[in-house]
Amino acid sequence: MMYFVCVLLFASFTILDAQVSGSWKRLLDFPVYGIGINPKNPETIIVGGLGRTLYKTHNGGISWTIDSIEFRSGSSQLTNILISSVDTNIVLAGGVFNSIRRSTDQGITWENVFEPEKPLFISPGETIIENPDNPLMIYAGDNTSNRIFRSLNGGISWDTITTLNVSGLCTLTLKPDSSNVLFAGCKLGIIKKSTDAGSSWRTVANIREKGDSEIPKIVFSKKNPSIGFAIIAYFLPKNKPNGGIYKTTDGGETWNEFGSKDTSFWSLCIAPYQNGNEELFIGGYSDASENIPGPGFIIQSQINVFSPTYYSSQIPWFSNMQGIPPRKNVWMIKSAVNRNGETLVYAATEAGFYVWKPNSTAIHNEPLFDQSIEFSVAESFVNIESAQHEIQSIGVFSLSGKQIYVPTISAQSYATIPLSSIHESIIIIRVFTQKGTFSEILIAPHHNAMLTREAIVE
C-alpha cells in the first residue's frame, strides 16, 4: 500500500515521499542467523546457519550449496558473516561460536585466526565489521570479555585495542562519514561512542536502564550520516517501559524514542532506493517469552517519521523439517542493490531466509523442502525419484562439506548413484529440482544404509 503523510513542522507543510511497497519470498527453509553479501556481486550471498552450517548462492537465491566450517554439528549460530571488499574470496565467520574463522576460497576451507591466548569469541549480535576507507582494517567485539579487537591485515591476526566497562557488548558500527567514529550497543540500554578509531570510549546514551535490555543493532544513514537508529531487545515481560526504536539526528550524541514502544527487536537496516530515498526495515526478537511483542515482526518505515508497514502476516512461519514450529526471531536484515538496480532486503530468521522485493505482490510461500523426492538403497546403488518436479542437479558431499561426486542426470525425474567407488564412511546426497525445491539424505555407503535426517542436524 502506498500513501502520503503530511507533517506540520515550524508552521510549514512537508510532503513525505511515498513509502515503497513490496512483498517477501522465502528462499531457504533452514534456521539462519547471519548474512554476508558479496560487495562486488550481490548475487553471491553466504548465510550463516545452525551447527557450523553455511548456505551459499551465486544467483541471488535461485539455487544453493550447503557447506560447513569443518563439520556440521552442535548448536552454534553463525551470526556474523563478512565478505571482504578487497578480495571477495576472503570470508570471516563468527557468532555464538568459539572463535573467528577465516576462509580464502569463499568458504570452502577455514582456519582459526584467534590465537589460543585470546578469549573465546562469542557474539550473538553483529560485531565483525570492515572499515570502508581501509578494508584491510576489521573490527570485532566479544560479548563475554567485552574486548574490542582490530585486524590490520584483513583478519589474519588480531590485537585487543580496548575493553569496554559494560556488562555486555552487543554490536559495533562505523559512522559512514568518518571511519574514526564507532558506536557500540551494549546491555542495560547503553550506547558508547569512540572518535579515535576505538581506542577510547564514552557513554552517549543510557536508553533503558533495565537489566534485561540490550542494544543489538545501530545503523546510520549514508545519505545523511547525522541520522541514525538503534533498537532494543528485552526478555522480561514485566520490565516495561522497554524495547522500541530510537533515533538520533545529531550524529549519535542524543537519542530519542522513534516508535514501537515495548516491542523487542534484534535486526535493523536502512535500505537505499534509486530515487535517493531511504527506508527502515526492523526485525523482531525475544528469546524468552511469546508475551513480549516482537517475535514474528518485520516492519518497514520511512526514516523521517514512523510510518510502519507490518509484514508479520506475510511471513509463513512454517514448521521445520522435523515438524517443530520455529521461534519467530529475525536475527539479521540487510539490503543490497542487484544488477537491475532494484533494492532487495534480506531477512535471516529461525524459520528460514527471505527476500523482500519492491513493487511486488504477495507470494504464496510453500516449503522448499520437497517430501515428494524419494531415496532408496539397493545393491550398492542409491536410487532417487522426484515425483512432482524435474531434477535440476544432484551433489554428493562428505560430512565436511567437500563435494566428492557429481552424478550424471539422464532422466528428468530419476537418477542412480553408484556407491562402490565412494570411500567416505558417511555421505550427504542433495537433490535440487527445476522448481527450486530440494531434499537431502544421509547415506552410509559401506553398509548400503540410509541414516535418519536427525543425524544430519544434531
SULZIQUI-V350280 format. One line per field, one symbol per residue. ss: DSSP state (A for helix, B for strand, O for the rest). phi: phi as a letter, one per 40 degrees, with the letter a starting at -180 (. if undefined). psi: psi as a letter, one per 40 degrees, with the letter a starting at -180 (. if undefined). Layout:
ss: ???
phi: ???
psi: ???
This chain:
ss: OOOOOBBBBOOBBBBOOOOOOBBBBBBBOOOBBBBBBOOOOOOOBBBBBBOOBBBBBOOOOOOOBBBBOOOOOOOOBBBBBBBOOOOOOOBBBBBBOOOOBBBOOOOOOOBBOOOOOOOOOOOOOOOOBBOOOOOOOBBBBOOOOOBBBBBOOOOOOOBBBBBOOOOOBBBBBBBOOBBBBBBBBBBOOBBBBBOOOOOOOBBBBBOOOOOOOBBBBBBBOOOOOOOBBBBBBOOOOOOOOOOBBBBBOOOOOOOBBBBOOOOOBBBBBBBBOOOOOBBBBBBBOOOOOOOOOOOOOBBBBBOOOOOOBBOAAAOOOOBOOOOOBOOOOBBBBBBBBOOOOOBBBBBBBOOBBBBBBBOOOOOOOOOOBOOOBBBBBBOOBBBBBBOOOOBBBBBBBBOOOOBBBOOOOOOOOBBBBBOOOOOOOOBBBBBBBOOOOBBBBBBBAAAOBBBOOAAAAO
phi: .babbbbcafgbbbcccccccaabbcbacccbbbbbbccbacccbbbcbcggcbbbbbbghcbbbbbacgabagbcbccbbbccccacccbbbaicababbbbbbggcbbbcbbcdcccdcbacccbcbbcccacccbbabbcccgcbbbbbbggcbbbcbabccbcacbababcccaccbbbbcbcggcbbbbbbggcbbbcbabcbcbcbcbbcabbbcccbcccabbbbbabbdccbcaghbbbbbbghcbbbcbifdgbcbbbaabbcbccgcbbbbbbcaacbaccccidgcbbbacccacbcbccdccccccccccgcccccbbcabbbabcccgccbbbbcbcbhbbbbbcfbccbcccdccccccbbabafgbbbbbbcbbcccabbbbcccgccbabccccbcbaabbcbccccccbbbbbbbbccgcaaaabbbdcbfbcbcccccbc
psi: hhiihhhhhffihhhiihhhiaiihhdieihidihhhheegeehhhhhaifeiihhieffediiihaigdihiaeihgehhhhhedheehhiiabgaeahihieffediiihehideiihhhgdihehiihddgeehhiihhddefihihheffediiihdihigiehhdiiiihdeheehiihhiiffhhihheffediiiheigdhgidehigehhiihddgeehiiiihiiehdegiiiaihiiiefeedihihdifhehhidihihhiideeiiihhhhihhedheehhdhehhhhiiedihghhhededhhgiiaeeehhiifhhdihiiihaeeeihihihhieeahihhhifiihhhhihdhheehiiihhffihhhhhddiihdihihiideehhehhihheideiihhhedeheidhihhhhiideeiiiiihhgdeefihiidddde.
